[in-house]
């Protein structure tokens, strides 16, 4: 079962235009709806577009489900008694807790073994780890017949968000999200450099010469939630 209609309806109900999530409302009214939809999903896909749309939807839905099960939380990197913060972080991404009809998956497995293998760095502007520093969550599900246009729109929105990317032309410094640092290899697989990937898409006048220095912005791990 790969029909994203239920996921699409939930996104429209609980995600606002700024990509913020109403976890409190979702938890109280529709946590079971999401859980049932996920339990009906399968790992089988046919074709690149279906694989992209299906696994991006599942990554984002499993992330929301993980937050709902722990909510209220301030961050996806919780402090665990007697343990450093990175332990909670690894538990969130690495443990294969997310069950489909045909097996259990971790978020890291979906990202690294299924999505990144498709060679499209635009996925990094679509998969959402529920933190403020990550891309904004869409209000609509990804669909096989529209995923290419959706990914292109995600790329445009991310690069034109000054909290994620900004270019200081006077100092010739390109400030970018740490997503570009963590997944540098994916971007360099399709471009000679990070500025070479970003600046033509940023459209901020004629690209400078020499190429700008790249600096990485602080990453905000706090939960991307609506405030009452």
N, C-alpha and C positions, 0 to 999 in steps of 0.2 A: 504494500500500500504506500503510494507516494503522493497522494493528493494533499497539497498543502492548505486546503481550504480552511480547516480548523485553526491551524497555526496563523494563517492570514487574518482570520477574524479576531484572534486573541491579540495580535500585534496592533490591529486597528483600535481595539478596546483599551489597551493598557500602555501604549507607547505614544508620547506626544510628538509634536512636530520638530522638537529639538532632540529627539532620540532618547529622552528620559523615560524611565520605566516606573509605572505605578505598582511596585512590588507588593505593597500592603493590600491594595484592592485585588490584585491578581491572586495573592495567597488566600485571601478570605473567600473569594468567589469562584475561582477557576483553576486552582492548582490541580484538582483531580481531572479536569478537562484536558489540561496539557499532558498530564501523566498518561492518560488513556490514549491520547493521540500518538505519543511517542511509543507506547507499547505495541501499537499496531504497525509501526514502520518496519521496513526491511532494509538490509544493506545492499540489495541488488539494484544495479543501475545499468542503463543502456545508453551509451554515447556520452561524449564529453559534456555537452550542455546539461544533460540530466544529472550527471555526476556532480557537476558544479552546484546546480540549484539544490539538489537533494541534500548534499553533505553540508553546504553552508546553512541551510535551514536546520538541519539536525544539530550542528555545532551550536548555533545560537539558541535553539530550543533547549538543548541539554544544559547549556550555561544558565539560562533562566530557571530551569527546574532546580539546578543545584543551589541557586540563590534562594529560591522559594523555600527549599527544605531547611535552610539555615537562617532565614530572615526572622528578625531584623539583624543585620550586620552592617558595619560601617565600611568594610573593605573585603575583597575576595582574598586578601592575604591576612587571614585572622591571626591574632596572637593566641597560641595554644599554651596552656600552663606548663612551664618548665622547658619549653621548646622554642627555638628561634623562629622568626616569621617565615623563613623560606620553607619550613616544613609544611605549614598550612598551604602555602603556595603550591608546592609539589603535589600535595594530596588533591588539591582542586583540579589540577591539570593532568596528572599522571595516572591516577588510579582508574582502572577500567570499571567504573561504576554504572555506566549508562547502557541500559539493556534495550536491544531491538529484538525482533522476532528471531534473528539468527546470530545472536552473540552479544557480548558486552564490549564496550569501547570506552577508551579514555578520550578526553578532549585533545590531548597531545597526539594520540593515534589518528584521529580524524584529520587533524591539521597536517601532520607531518607525513603520514603514510598514504593518505587519500587525496587531500586537496593540493598540497604543495607539489606532489608528483605530476600534476597537470601542467606545471611550468607557467602558470599565470600569476604574477605577483599582485594582481588586482584583488586576489582573495584577501589580502591583508587589510583591505579597506572595507571588507564585508563581514568577516568573522569577528564576533564581538565577545569580549571576555568579561563584560559587565562593569568595567572600570571607566572612570571619566576619561582616562588617557587613551582608550581604544576608540575605534570608529563608532559613529552614532548608529544605534540600532534602527533599522528601517521600520516603517509602519506597515509594510506589506511583505509577504513572503516572496522568496525568489522562485521564479517559474522557468521551466525548461525553455519555453518559447520567448522569454524576455531576458534571460540571465546575462547575455552579452551587453545589452543596453543598461541593465541594472548595475553591472560591475563598472561600466564606464562612468555612470552617474556617481557611483560611490567614490571612484578615484577622484573625480572632479570636486566633489564635496569635501573630501579629506584634504586635498592639496590646497583648496581655496579657504580652508579654515585656519585663521591666523594662530589659533591655539595649537595647531599641528604642524603648520609650515608657514614660514615667513622669510622674506628675502630683504636684507639690509643692503640695498644697492650702493649706498655711500661707503660702507665698510667692506663691501663685497663678501658678506657672510650669509650663508644659507642656513637658517635654523630649521631643524626638522624633528619630527617625533622619533623617539627611540625605536619605533617599529622599523624604521629604515636602517638602524644600526643592527638590530637583532636578526633581521632577514636580509641583510645587505646582499648576500649571495644570490637571492632570488631576483633582486632588481638588477644586479650586475650581469645576470644571465641574459637580460634583454636590452641592456644599455651599457655603455662604456664606463659610466660613473653615475653616482647619485644625482649630482646636478644635471647631468645629461638626461636622466629620466624625468626629473622634477620640473626643471625650468621651462622646457617647451610646453608643458601642460599647465604651468602656472600662468603663462602668458603675460609676464611682467616686463614687457618691452623686449629689446634686443638682448640676447644672452651676453653676459659680460665676458671679457677676455683680459686677464686670465680667468679660468674657471674659479668660482667662489670657494672659500673655505667652508666646510660643512661642520656645523656644531649641533649637538643634540639637546633637545629641550627636556626639562624634567618630566617624568612620567607620573601621572596622578593615578594611584591605585584605589582611590576611594570609590565607593559604589555609585554607579550612574543611576541615580533614582530621583523620582519626583519628590519635591518637598511639599508637605501639606501647609 
